[in-house]
Amino acid sequence: MEKASQIAFGRQDPCGRLTGDHDKWDLLAALTHAAAEFDLSHRTLGVLKALLTFFPERALPAEPDSAIVFPSNRKLMERLNGMPESTLRRHLAALTRIGIVSRKNSPNRKRYARRSGDDTALAFGFDLSPLARHAGQIFDAALEAKARAGHLAVLRDQVAVLRQQLSELSDGAAELLEAARKLLRRKPCETELARMAETLREEIASRTADQAPQPSRLPSREMSGSTSQNERHIQHSLKKDSDSEAAQPAAPCSPSDRADATREEAENGNGLSTVLRACPEVQSYYPGGLRSWQDADLIAEKLSPMMGIAMPVLSDARAAMGRRDAATAVMCILEKLGTIRSPGAYLRRLAQKARAGQFSTKPMLDALLQRGAGAEIVS
């Protein structure tokens, strides 16, 4: 069955939008965007492009028989890098069947022209004027195709974000997550994407409702006024002691609290400083200096699109390995960006290793710290 645009091809335009000259390359570009609408393959468009190169003017007229080109099959095959003649004939037949070009055959079906002085009196070959006569239809179809492509891209991103949100909630929806992953690897239609997005939203809503904590009231207890009990109100606001008030001594920290604070300070300070020594390239993108892991997480989010890492991939890595390790991995990838063919695929592979419990940032940092000895990150 012919598509609606193909049925309308070749009819007269009642609004008169199809008269006049049009840029042949603009028409070819619009037809490329709307190729699916007219059931055109990229090889058929290549044959049309070769035909257009034989028309000397850039402006393509719309009058019938005003844009006839008459190259031989041998010349066309040369411009198409040696396309077989049988293939060439098939694509030429497709162009004439759809109505993008029309044939004007000579009595012996040869392509040639008769000249009278400097003008062409009579020509037989392929007439390209239908392309200009139906420019309005082609441009409208191209705009609709671009709008559909943009809408599909938005739906794909929505499904990817919803899938990531569901994966962060729990591991109980593995089958649905796998179905969404397989869908995103294909070229699904708008209906499939919309259905998957709605299914993911319903699953997220149900799990959010199940996991929402129920509000509870703590039992109230009347506090006694005895000074022997540690039940008095503690004021946490900072306030200067007046001259008439005595300074209260600070409560001593327990050994376990001091050890926990020391361990956290070592992890936040020395760990980040090690990453910065191994990855000095990030300083050029963040001249203010990274003072905390929150700064590192923010700069990793800014760097990822510049490196070709999509946000769903970064979100997946954060869920698999944690925000600190994900930021460290992004900075390491930036440091060795010249040796990694696909940063997005590389980070996705690291996330898979993290889920299997086989990932650590230490070998990456050691390789960068010892790169003078020839250690590299292999993409």
N, C-alpha and C positions, 0 to 999 in steps of 0.2 A: 504494500500500500504506500502511495506517495505521501510525504509529509505536506502540511498545509502550505509551507513556503514554496515547495516544489510545484504544487498545483497552481499557485498564483504566478509562478515564473512564466514570463512570456506574454502575460495579459497587458492590456493598455492600462496606464495609470490615470484614473479619472481626475485626480487632483492636479495633474501636470507637474508633479515633483521630479519626474524622470527626464525632463528635457534638459538640454545644455550639455556642456563638457564636464568631465570629472577626471581627477588625477587617477591614472591607472594603478599606481602603486598604493594609493589610499584604498581604492576598491579591492585590490588583492589582499591588503591587510585586514579590511573588514570581513572579507569572505573567509579568510583564515580563522578569524574568531568565531564565525558562524558556520564553520565547516560541518559540524554535526547536524545542524539544521537542514543543510542541503545534501547530506549524505556524501560528503567529499572526503577522500583520503588525502594524506599529505603528498602522495605521489601524483594524484590527479591535479592538485594545486601546483605541484612542480611543473607539470606539463603546461598548465595555464600560464605560469610565469615565463616559461620559455617562449610561448606564443606572443606574450606581451613584449618581450625583448625585440621582436621583429617589427613592432610598430614604432616608427621613429619618434613620434611626438609623445610628450608626457601626458598631455590632455587628451582624453579619449572621447571622441564625439559620439552623440547618441543617435544621429541620423542613420537609417538603415543603409548598408553597403558603403559606409564612409570610413570604416576601419578594417579593411580586408588585408590580411597577411597571407602570403603564399609560400612559406618555406617547404622544402621537400622533407620527407621523413628522415633522410640522411642528415640534413642540417639540424633537425630537431633532436635526433639521437646524439649528435655531437654536443649540443648545448645541454643535454641531459646526462652527460658523462657516460655515454655508451649504453643507454637504456635499450633493451631488446625491442625490435620493431613490433613484435606481437603485443608486448606490454604497452608500447606507445599507442598502438591502434585502439587497445581497450580503453585507455584513459581518454583519448580523443573522443571515442564514442560516448563515454560517460558525460563529458562536457557538453556535447551536442544534445544528448538525451535530456539532460536537466534544463538546457536552454541558455546556459551561460555564454556559449558561442554558437554560431550557426554556420552551416556549410553553404558555399555558393560554388556549385560544381560546374566545370566546363563540359563541353560535349564528350570529351574523352576522359573526363574525371581527373585531369591533370591540374596542378596549381601553377598559375602563371599570370602575368599582367601584360596588357597591350598599352603602349605609351603613345601619346601624341604630343610631340615636343617635349616639354618638361613635365607635363601632366600625365597622370595615369588615366587612360580612357576607359579601360576595361580590366577587371581583375577577378580571378577565380581562386578561391581558397577558403580561409576561415574568417568570418566576420565577427569582430570583437565588440561591435556596437551594442548588442544586447546587454553586455556588462554595464555599460554606461546608462542605457535606458532604464534599467531597474536598480539604479544606485540607491534610491530611497529605500527600497525593500531590503537591499543588502545591508545598508547602514542600520536600519531598524533591527534586523535580525542580529547584527553584531552587538548592538547595545543590550538587547534582551539576553544574549548569551553571556555577556560580561556580568549583567545583573544576577543571572542564575549562578554563575561561577562564584561571585562574591557571597551570595546567600549560602551556597554549599560550603564555602570556606568557613563562614561563621558557624554553621551547624556542626562542622567537623571539630572546630575549636571548643564548642559547647560540650560535645560528647567527650572530648579529651579531658576537659576540666572536670566534668561530672564524674568520669571514671576515676580520676585522681582523688577527688573528694571521697568517693566510696571506698577506695583502697585504703585511705587513711583512717576510715572509721573502724573497720574490722577486716578480718580475713575470711569471713563466712560467706562472701558472695563471689567466690573464685570463678564459678561457672559464668556468671554475668560479666565479670571483669574480662574473662578470656573472650567471650563473645564480642564485647565492645572493642577489644584489641584487634581481633580478626576483621571486624567491620572497618576499622580505621585503616587497615593495611590494603583494603580494596578501594575501588571507586564506587561507593554506594550512591544510590539515588537520594533525592530529597526525602522521600517517604520513609526509607529505611533509617536515615539519620534522625529524623524527627521522632520516629517510633522508639529508637534506642535512647534518645535523650529523655523522653517521657518515662521510659522504664527505669532509667537511672535515677531520675528525680523522685519517683515513687519509692524506690528502694532506699534512697538516702533519707527521705522523709520518715519512712517506717523505722529505720534504725536510729535516727535522731530522737524520735519519740520514745523508743524503747530505752535508750541510754540516758535520757534526760533525768537528772537527779530530782527526786521528789522533795519539795520544801518541808523542812521539819523545824519544830520549835524546841529550843533547848529548855530544859526545866529550870525555872527560876528558883533561886535560893537566896534567902535573906542572909546578908553578911553580918557577922557578929562584930562587935566593937572592941574585941580583945586585942591588945597589942602583941600578944604572943602568937597570933595567927598571921600568916603572910597573905592577907586577903584585902589589903587596902588598895585604893585606886592608884594606879601608876600613871603619871603624866609623862607622855612621850615627846611633847613639844620641847624644842630647844629654847632655853630661857637663860639670860645672864643673871648671875647672882648679884643682888644688890650689896652695898657695903654693909648693910645691917644683917645680912643673912649669911649663915655659915655654909661653905661648900660641902655638899654631900659627897662622900667617897664613892668612886665607881665600883660597881659589882665586879668581882674578879671572874674571868672566864675559866671554865673548866678545861682540863687538859684535852678532852676529846673534842670540844668545840674549837680550841686553838688548832688542833691537828687538822680538822676538817677545813678550817679557813685557810691554813697554809697549803693544803693540798689543792683547794680550788684556785688559790692565787697562783700556784705554780702551773696549773693546767691552763689558766686564762692568759697568763703573762708569758711564761717561757714557751708554751706551745705555739702561740701566735708569733712570737719573735723568731722561732725556728722556721715557721712557714715563710715569714718575710725574708729571712736570710736565703732560703732556698728559692724564693720566687720574687726577685727584686723588680721584675718587669711590671708588676701590678702597681708599684709606686708611681709610675709615670701616668697612670690613669686615676690615681687617687693621691694627688700631691700633698694633701693635708695630713697624710699619715693614717694608718690603720691602728687605732688605739684599743679596739675591742673586737670580739667575734661578731658583734652586731654590725660593725662597720664592714667586716670581711663578708658577711652574708649579703649586705646591700650592694657592695661592689661586684660580687659574683653575679647577682641578679642583673646588674647593668651591663656586665661584660658578656654575658651569655649570648644575647642576640647579636652582638658585634662579632662573635666567634662562630656564629652559625648554629648555636645550641637553642632549640626551641624551648619555650617556657614549660610546656608539658614534660619535656625530658628533664629539665632542671627540677621541677616539682617531684617527678618520679624518683630522681636521685636523692632529694631531701628526705622523702619518705623512706627510702631504702637504707640510707647510711647516716641520716641526721644532717642538720643544717651545717655544723662545723666541718664535717668531713666532706660534704658536698661543696662548700665554699673552698676548702683546701684543694679538692680535685679540680675545680674550675681554674684556680690560680696556677696549679701545676700544668694543666693543659695549655693555659696562656703562655707559660714559660717555654714550652716546647711545641708551640703552635706550628712551626715550620715543618715538623716531622710527623704531624698527625693529619691524615687525609680527611677524616670526617670527625670533627670534635663531638658532634651530637651523637653519632653512633658509638664513639669511644666512651662517652659518659654513660650512655645507656648500658654498655657492656659492664662498666664498673658497678652500676646499680644492680645488675643481675648477680654479679659476684657478691655484692654486699648482702643480698637476700639469702644467698647460699652460705653466708658466714665465711667467705673466702677473700674478703677485701680488707685492706688496711692502708692508710695513707703513709705509713712509715717507709715502705720501700720506695714510693714515689719521691718523698722528700730526701731520702738518702741518695737516690740516684741523681737528684738535682744538686745536692750538696757536694757530691763527688763526681760531677760531670767532667771535671778535668781529667779524671781517669778513664773517661770514655763511656760512662753509664748514660743511657738514654731511655726515654719512655718510648716504647715501640707501639705504633698505632696499629 
